[in-house]
């Protein structure tokens, strides 16, 4: 009880010594419990406790004059609701870490008292592993079910399995003995809609009927998806990754990771993918997994009562969290392998097995694919952001259902005639990645056998392209243009929409076209010096599927600006570990080319578009401004709204709360001295005053509010004073007015601060909030500072 109350009053005087004894991951944020003054003078010591003097700055553990500061307040009971956060506010990382540290000490101090306390201690210690286990199980199960359901509903647009309605097209023909090698996807058990409705399997009437039913199902799935999102869970739309990054940085968005969002996102993700829209499910699956983790965390008090513990992977990544993440991935992979959603007994979505190594000359076309990926990424980010901004600023954005229906209709009408756009995007990528073997019947493998070859080195040598290959190239070119245009307009509509698969599809199409071109060039001009040394006649030199894989990685890298993690993701999707050098070359080239047009990835661009308070650790700040240049109030602004420690009444504080919209108020000794005492949050003040009116007799509007240790002498007829020292943070983070903004920005990033007070010789000058930092960074980048607001 005492430790809780000590926490509610801020970080008590001896917290610096207790910090030095902390262990494991908790040490990484412990420095936030001290005040950092980058200029020192004798006046600074008037209000400070222990002081550690360094060569360039002073670290002072702020707060009280003596260690008995809180003794009188230990009799006060904690006020319910104090320490919680409103929607669309940023958490106080430092306070949450202190709260968790006190909880941990309290459990350790009691665990030897009884067997029950020891059991509670073990339960608390293992709760982290239980959370990740449950999250892994749920994430793997949902991912497998979404894959299976999406495949079945995608095939439903073309027909049904008459004997077993729950089978998709491929499963329906598995047991059939009436399929042929050329038409292995046709079997009597699978009935197209034309066969069921008009009784025709071939001819113009059949084609038109299948065309109509394809559009009908696409529009039905899209309409159902957007309607469910609009009515039940508006947060279920989009990718979710920009919001997840913002939430992990400490921002509160109530309901974004709730059970309704999880349920609706799971259902509508299946519908959106099945509708044929140019979107993927990998990004939304991240949102689904985060929802699972958030829901399960409420089963354990260690996480349910502490916002920082839920986000402990955001600002720092301790070793134990790394092991828990690995364990969660292991559990999810085990569940996914048990479900076997891909039907190939493998964990990877696009398993590849190439029989030809890559050669040094091929790095040149690989780098060209990287250039294409960077150009595509830069174009997509600018075009998509421009369209999303127009959607926000025009009436068109007020009709999300109509927008989804229009995009779905255009997609379905254009996609059906082209077999490569009609395919499920995952199936398209799988076909583009596949190497042409003796069992492949795709048009992409329609090569002419050269009977006049002098010698055959490999089983399947490079051969001249046939009519089917040239026809497929033209169709792929049209599909590339279609995917590029429709992805720009699809990403951001009000249904679950990921970007990984569409970006990979665009890159895979471009890569396959380049691969076929290089293959034919090597076949017809094998005597050129670039081919002569390593590509002899009758050998299998070029693998077009490898070019598709490299192109997919390059385009995904151009959009997301990921490098190392992206190469690992491609390994996971394909299993192509031996092609690390081509992938790295293409991904790095795409990032360099994309960065030449702008360093933001698509998710960072959407964070900025939506005005989320997110400080990107990758963004450098090199300007020479000082804290005094950024703090509020500015020269022409009204004075800073502050509270005095014992000169204000309840009515004064309530009037200040009603007349301002600030999230907190500095507390000073007096208006004359401006000496800083602490910081009180708006929400805590409101809750504390309401609680006092209900539970304490004699608290009226004229009651004196006291934040000091001792209540000042009052006349006998005065109403009972209200002591609010328990809600006061007496060690707010402060910097001096001459602190370089480069250091201030770094402090905000690494410690996750909400605000920092600016002082000069211990006297309060102003305040810098996270949004002030973002506005200043936007202003220095020649952007509109007013855009950095939560919209």
QUISUL-V958055 format. One record per helix or strand of 2 or more residues. SS is the DSSP state (hx for helix, st for strand). FROM is the first residue (numbers start at 1). LEN is the number of residues. If there is no record, write none. Layout:
SS/FROM/LEN  SS/FROM/LEN
This chain:
hx/2/7  hx/15/6  hx/24/10  st/35/3  hx/42/5  st/51/3  st/58/3  hx/72/4  hx/93/18  hx/115/42  st/159/3  hx/169/4  st/190/3  hx/193/5  hx/204/29  hx/234/3  hx/241/8  hx/259/16  hx/282/16  hx/301/4  hx/307/4  hx/319/21  hx/362/32  hx/395/4  hx/400/18  hx/419/4  hx/425/9  hx/443/3  st/447/2  st/464/2  hx/467/24  hx/500/25  hx/529/4  hx/544/17  hx/564/11  hx/577/21  hx/602/9  hx/627/4  st/642/3  st/648/2  hx/650/10  st/664/5  st/675/7  hx/682/14  st/704/3  st/722/2  hx/725/3  st/734/3  hx/741/11  st/755/6  st/763/7  hx/770/11  hx/785/3
